[in-house]
Amino acid sequence: MTASDRHGSIVDTLLASAEPSIRWKVRTQVLGEAPGSPEITELRTEIQNSVRVRRLLAPCLSADPPPVYAKWQGPHWTLTALADLGHPPGDKTLHPLRDQILTTWLDESYYLEFEAATKSAAYRGRGVPVMRARHRRCASQQGNALWSLTTLGLADDRCDALVERLLHWQWPDGGWNCDKNPAADTSSFYETLPPMRGLAAYAATDSAPAASAARRAAEVLLTRRLAYRVSTGTLIHPEFAKLHYPLYWHYDILGGLKAMAALGLLGDDRCTGALDLLESLRLPDGWPAHARYYKVSDSIALHHDSVDWGGTSTRRTNPWVTADALAVLHAAGRLRL
């Protein structure tokens, strides 16, 4: 094994990062430090007080906060970011944001449904359209909310209702889709990944139905080897083979592999190709972000984010992508230090 085959120098660089969340990701997800140890608890307090977290929360705590789902500065996206950053669980100061999110995604309109035969008809009714026995619902919204609230230790009894809605809307193949084309009969990767992660996280609270639903959802991805068409074996979408951070509601192979790791499924042979592809995208000192879904700005506008997540480049590594890639390779037994 040559020096270039090893990842130790990359790990050392990340451990020296000024970002406490990068250090937390590496120490807990790569080096296997106990999440509840005094040292990691102290690190998570540093995360809570970090400049990045303060900037993420600032729009939501301002005198004129953005709507809950405002991309990417509303409470929905802020808590999703905090959950991935290692913000300490059980922070009561986040309860107002939690309550806004749950009020939004458990609105009475999500308990109404109507039959629709055409795309135009699906947009005319109030509630969730049902077309050819499939609920056309953007379940990524309830899914991301379930994942972030559970991960942040903010879940309460209302999260049971999020689980119930996700199970109610689940398609026969195990996933979800909001496509209003009546002919659409296959779940979407975009709409399936967040609910799968949310249900898997919630299943850790000893919920057998959530665990079963998450495992069924995993088959949507695994059947397609996390990125490839069943019919032709070709890439489903060019963006799937690029790396991004954050993903928000999007999909790429790293996001898919992170979810498989959470479900303990990286040992499935159908993950092998995606793992090989991830390894092939490595630069000498880590992994890049090939593209991004945000613009850094303090102003509230579509796709504006309050912080910089490392930018994009084909030649320069991104520490957030690199930390997640190392975590996946560790979980897959492919990490060489």
C-alpha positions as CSV (number, residue, x, y, z in Angstrom):
1,M,0.0,0.0,0.0
2,T,1.5,3.4,-1.0
3,A,1.2,6.5,1.0
4,S,-1.3,7.9,-1.5
5,D,-3.6,5.0,-0.7
6,R,-4.0,6.0,2.9
7,H,-6.3,8.6,4.4
8,G,-4.4,9.4,7.6
9,S,-3.1,12.7,6.4
10,I,-6.5,13.8,5.3
11,V,-7.9,12.9,8.8
12,D,-5.1,14.9,10.4
13,T,-5.9,18.0,8.3
14,L,-9.6,17.8,9.2
15,L,-8.9,17.3,12.9
16,A,-7.0,20.7,12.8
17,S,-10.0,22.5,11.3
18,A,-11.2,25.7,12.9
19,E,-14.7,24.3,12.3
20,P,-15.8,22.3,15.4
21,S,-18.4,20.5,13.3
22,I,-15.7,19.1,11.0
23,R,-13.8,17.9,14.0
24,W,-17.0,16.4,15.5
25,K,-17.8,14.5,12.3
26,V,-14.3,13.0,12.1
27,R,-14.0,12.1,15.8
28,T,-17.4,10.4,16.0
29,Q,-18.0,9.1,12.5
30,V,-14.5,8.3,11.4
31,L,-12.4,7.6,14.5
32,G,-15.3,6.2,16.5
33,E,-15.1,8.3,19.7
34,A,-18.1,7.8,22.0
35,P,-20.8,10.3,21.2
36,G,-21.6,10.8,24.9
37,S,-18.0,11.2,26.2
38,P,-17.1,14.4,28.1
39,E,-14.8,15.4,25.3
40,I,-17.4,15.1,22.6
41,T,-20.0,16.8,24.8
42,E,-17.7,19.7,25.2
43,L,-17.1,19.8,21.4
44,R,-20.8,19.9,20.8
45,T,-21.1,22.8,23.1
46,E,-18.4,24.5,21.0
47,I,-20.5,23.8,17.9
48,Q,-23.6,25.3,19.5
49,N,-21.7,28.5,20.2
50,S,-19.9,28.6,16.9
51,V,-20.1,31.5,14.4
52,R,-21.6,29.1,11.8
53,V,-24.5,28.1,14.0
54,R,-25.2,31.7,15.1
55,R,-25.3,32.8,11.5
56,L,-27.6,30.0,10.6
57,L,-30.0,30.9,13.4
58,A,-29.9,34.6,12.9
59,P,-32.6,34.9,10.1
60,C,-35.0,32.7,12.1
61,L,-34.5,34.8,15.3
62,S,-34.8,38.2,13.5
63,A,-37.6,40.6,13.8
64,D,-38.7,39.6,10.3
65,P,-38.1,35.9,10.0
66,P,-38.5,34.0,6.7
67,P,-41.3,31.5,6.2
68,V,-40.7,28.0,7.6
69,Y,-39.7,26.5,4.2
70,A,-37.9,29.5,2.7
71,K,-35.0,28.1,0.8
72,W,-32.5,27.9,2.5
73,Q,-32.9,30.2,5.5
74,G,-36.3,29.2,7.0
75,P,-36.5,27.1,10.2
76,H,-37.0,23.9,8.3
77,W,-33.6,24.2,6.6
78,T,-31.9,25.7,9.6
79,L,-32.7,22.7,11.8
80,T,-31.7,20.3,9.0
81,A,-28.3,22.0,8.9
82,L,-27.9,22.0,12.7
83,A,-28.7,18.3,12.8
84,D,-25.9,17.5,10.4
85,L,-23.5,19.8,12.1
86,G,-23.6,18.0,15.4
87,H,-25.5,20.6,17.4
88,P,-26.1,19.2,20.9
89,P,-29.5,17.5,21.4
90,G,-32.3,18.8,23.5
91,D,-31.7,22.5,23.1
92,K,-34.9,24.1,24.4
93,T,-34.1,27.4,22.7
94,L,-34.9,25.6,19.4
95,H,-38.5,24.7,20.6
96,P,-40.1,27.7,18.8
97,L,-38.5,26.6,15.5
98,R,-39.6,23.0,16.1
99,D,-43.2,24.1,16.8
100,Q,-43.3,26.2,13.6
101,I,-42.1,23.2,11.6
102,L,-44.5,20.8,13.1
103,T,-47.5,23.2,12.7
104,T,-46.5,23.6,9.0
105,W,-46.1,19.9,8.1
106,L,-49.1,18.7,10.1
107,D,-51.5,21.2,8.7
108,E,-55.0,19.8,8.2
109,S,-54.5,20.0,4.4
110,Y,-52.1,17.0,4.7
111,Y,-55.0,14.9,6.0
112,L,-57.2,15.8,3.0
113,E,-56.9,13.9,-0.2
114,F,-58.7,13.8,-3.5
115,E,-58.7,11.7,-6.7
116,A,-57.3,13.4,-9.7
117,A,-57.1,12.0,-13.2
118,T,-55.0,14.7,-14.9
119,K,-52.0,16.9,-14.0
120,S,-54.1,20.0,-14.1
121,A,-56.7,18.5,-11.8
122,A,-54.0,17.5,-9.3
123,Y,-53.2,21.2,-8.8
124,R,-56.8,22.4,-8.4
125,G,-57.8,20.5,-5.3
126,R,-56.9,21.2,-1.6
127,G,-55.0,18.4,0.0
128,V,-53.0,15.5,-1.3
129,P,-53.9,14.3,-4.8
130,V,-54.2,10.6,-5.4
131,M,-53.6,9.4,-8.9
132,R,-53.8,5.7,-9.9
133,A,-53.8,4.7,-6.2
134,R,-50.6,6.7,-5.4
135,H,-50.4,9.8,-3.2
136,R,-48.5,12.5,-5.0
137,R,-46.8,14.2,-2.1
138,C,-43.5,15.9,-1.5
139,A,-42.6,13.6,1.4
140,S,-39.1,15.1,1.5
141,Q,-40.6,17.9,3.6
142,Q,-42.1,15.7,6.4
143,G,-39.1,13.4,6.0
144,N,-36.4,16.1,6.6
145,A,-38.4,17.5,9.5
146,L,-38.7,14.0,11.1
147,W,-34.9,13.5,10.6
148,S,-33.8,16.8,12.0
149,L,-36.1,16.9,15.0
150,T,-35.2,13.3,15.9
151,T,-31.5,13.9,15.5
152,L,-31.6,17.1,17.5
153,G,-33.5,15.5,20.4
154,L,-36.5,17.7,19.7
155,A,-39.0,15.1,18.8
156,D,-42.3,14.9,20.7
157,D,-45.5,13.1,20.3
158,R,-46.3,15.1,17.2
159,C,-43.5,13.4,15.4
160,D,-45.7,10.2,15.6
161,A,-48.0,12.0,13.2
162,L,-45.2,12.7,10.8
163,V,-44.4,9.0,10.7
164,E,-48.1,8.1,10.2
165,R,-48.4,10.5,7.3
166,L,-45.2,9.1,5.6
167,L,-46.4,5.5,6.0
168,H,-49.8,6.5,4.7
169,W,-48.3,8.1,1.5
170,Q,-45.7,5.4,0.9
171,W,-45.8,4.0,-2.6
172,P,-46.0,0.2,-3.5
173,D,-42.3,0.2,-4.4
174,G,-41.3,1.6,-1.0
175,G,-40.6,5.2,-1.8
176,W,-42.5,8.5,-2.4
177,N,-43.0,10.9,-5.3
178,C,-44.9,14.1,-5.9
179,D,-44.9,13.8,-9.7
180,K,-48.4,14.9,-10.9
181,N,-48.0,13.0,-14.2
182,P,-50.6,10.2,-13.8
183,A,-48.3,7.8,-15.6
184,A,-45.5,8.1,-13.0
185,D,-45.4,4.8,-11.2
186,T,-41.9,4.7,-9.7
187,S,-40.7,6.5,-6.6
188,S,-38.3,9.5,-6.8
189,F,-34.8,9.4,-5.3
190,Y,-35.3,13.1,-4.3
191,E,-38.5,12.4,-2.4
192,T,-37.4,9.1,-1.0
193,L,-34.1,9.9,0.5
194,P,-35.2,12.3,3.3
195,P,-38.2,10.2,4.5
196,M,-36.0,7.1,4.5
197,R,-33.4,8.9,6.7
198,G,-36.1,10.3,9.0
199,L,-37.8,7.0,9.5
200,A,-34.5,5.3,10.1
201,A,-33.6,7.8,12.8
202,Y,-37.0,7.6,14.3
203,A,-36.8,3.8,14.3
204,A,-34.0,4.0,16.8
205,T,-36.7,5.0,19.4
206,D,-38.0,1.4,19.0
207,S,-40.5,1.9,16.2
208,A,-40.8,-1.3,14.2
209,P,-43.2,0.2,11.6
210,A,-40.8,3.0,10.9
211,A,-37.9,0.6,10.6
212,S,-39.8,-1.6,8.2
213,A,-40.8,1.4,6.1
214,A,-37.2,2.7,6.0
215,R,-36.0,-0.7,4.9
216,R,-38.6,-0.8,2.1
217,A,-37.6,2.7,1.0
218,A,-34.0,1.6,0.8
219,E,-34.9,-0.9,-1.9
220,V,-35.8,2.0,-4.2
221,L,-32.2,3.1,-4.1
222,L,-30.6,-0.3,-3.9
223,T,-32.5,-1.8,-6.8
224,R,-30.9,1.0,-8.9
225,R,-27.4,0.6,-7.3
226,L,-27.9,4.0,-5.8
227,A,-27.6,5.8,-9.1
228,Y,-28.3,3.7,-12.2
229,R,-31.3,2.8,-14.3
230,V,-32.7,-0.7,-13.9
231,S,-33.5,-0.9,-17.6
232,T,-30.2,0.2,-19.2
233,G,-27.7,0.4,-16.3
234,T,-26.9,4.1,-17.2
235,L,-26.7,6.9,-14.8
236,I,-30.2,8.2,-13.8
237,H,-29.0,11.8,-13.6
238,P,-25.6,13.5,-14.1
239,E,-25.9,15.2,-10.7
240,F,-26.0,11.9,-9.0
241,A,-22.4,11.3,-9.8
242,K,-21.3,14.7,-8.5
243,L,-20.6,15.6,-4.9
244,H,-22.5,18.4,-3.1
245,Y,-22.8,19.9,0.4
246,P,-25.4,20.6,1.6
247,L,-27.8,18.4,-0.3
248,Y,-30.9,20.1,1.1
249,W,-33.7,18.0,-0.7
250,H,-31.5,16.9,-3.6
251,Y,-29.6,13.6,-4.2
252,D,-26.1,12.3,-5.0
253,I,-24.2,9.1,-4.4
254,L,-22.7,10.5,-1.2
255,G,-26.1,11.3,0.2
256,G,-27.3,7.9,-0.8
257,L,-24.3,6.2,0.8
258,K,-24.7,8.2,4.0
259,A,-28.3,6.9,4.3
260,M,-27.2,3.3,3.6
261,A,-24.7,3.7,6.4
262,A,-27.4,4.9,8.8
263,L,-29.5,1.8,7.9
264,G,-26.5,-0.5,8.2
265,L,-26.7,-1.5,4.5
266,L,-23.3,-0.6,3.1
267,G,-22.5,-4.3,3.1
268,D,-25.1,-4.9,0.4
269,D,-23.4,-5.7,-2.9
270,R,-25.6,-3.2,-4.6
271,C,-23.6,-0.4,-2.8
272,T,-20.3,-1.5,-4.3
273,G,-20.5,0.5,-7.5
274,A,-21.4,3.7,-5.7
275,L,-18.6,3.1,-3.1
276,D,-16.1,2.5,-6.0
277,L,-17.3,5.7,-7.7
278,L,-16.9,7.7,-4.4
279,E,-13.3,6.5,-4.0
280,S,-12.5,7.3,-7.6
281,L,-13.6,11.0,-7.1
282,R,-10.9,11.5,-4.4
283,L,-8.2,14.1,-4.9
284,P,-4.8,13.6,-3.2
285,D,-5.9,15.5,-0.1
286,G,-9.7,14.7,0.0
287,W,-12.9,15.1,-1.9
288,P,-14.3,18.1,-3.8
289,A,-17.8,19.6,-4.0
290,H,-18.4,19.5,-7.8
291,A,-21.5,21.7,-7.6
292,R,-23.7,23.5,-5.2
293,Y,-27.4,24.4,-4.7
294,Y,-26.9,27.6,-2.7
295,K,-25.6,31.2,-3.0
296,V,-24.1,32.8,0.1
297,S,-26.0,35.9,1.1
298,D,-27.5,37.6,4.2
299,S,-30.5,38.6,2.2
300,I,-33.6,36.4,2.3
301,A,-34.2,35.1,-1.2
302,L,-34.6,31.8,-3.1
303,H,-31.6,29.5,-2.6
304,H,-29.7,32.0,-0.5
305,D,-27.8,30.5,2.5
306,S,-26.4,32.4,5.4
307,V,-23.1,30.6,5.5
308,D,-20.4,29.4,3.0
309,W,-20.1,25.6,2.8
310,G,-16.7,25.6,1.2
311,G,-17.5,26.4,-2.4
312,T,-17.0,24.2,-5.4
313,S,-14.0,23.1,-7.5
314,T,-12.8,20.1,-9.4
315,R,-9.3,20.6,-8.1
316,R,-9.7,21.8,-4.5
317,T,-11.2,19.7,-1.7
318,N,-14.2,20.6,0.3
319,P,-13.9,19.7,4.0
320,W,-17.6,19.0,4.5
321,V,-17.7,16.6,1.6
322,T,-14.4,15.1,2.7
323,A,-15.6,14.4,6.3
324,D,-18.7,12.7,5.0
325,A,-16.8,10.7,2.4
326,L,-14.4,9.4,5.1
327,A,-17.3,8.5,7.4
328,V,-18.9,6.5,4.6
329,L,-15.7,4.7,3.8
330,H,-15.2,4.0,7.5
331,A,-18.7,2.5,7.8
332,A,-18.0,0.4,4.7
333,G,-14.7,-0.9,6.1
334,R,-12.8,0.8,3.3
335,L,-10.9,3.4,5.4
336,R,-7.2,3.1,5.5
337,L,-5.4,5.2,8.1
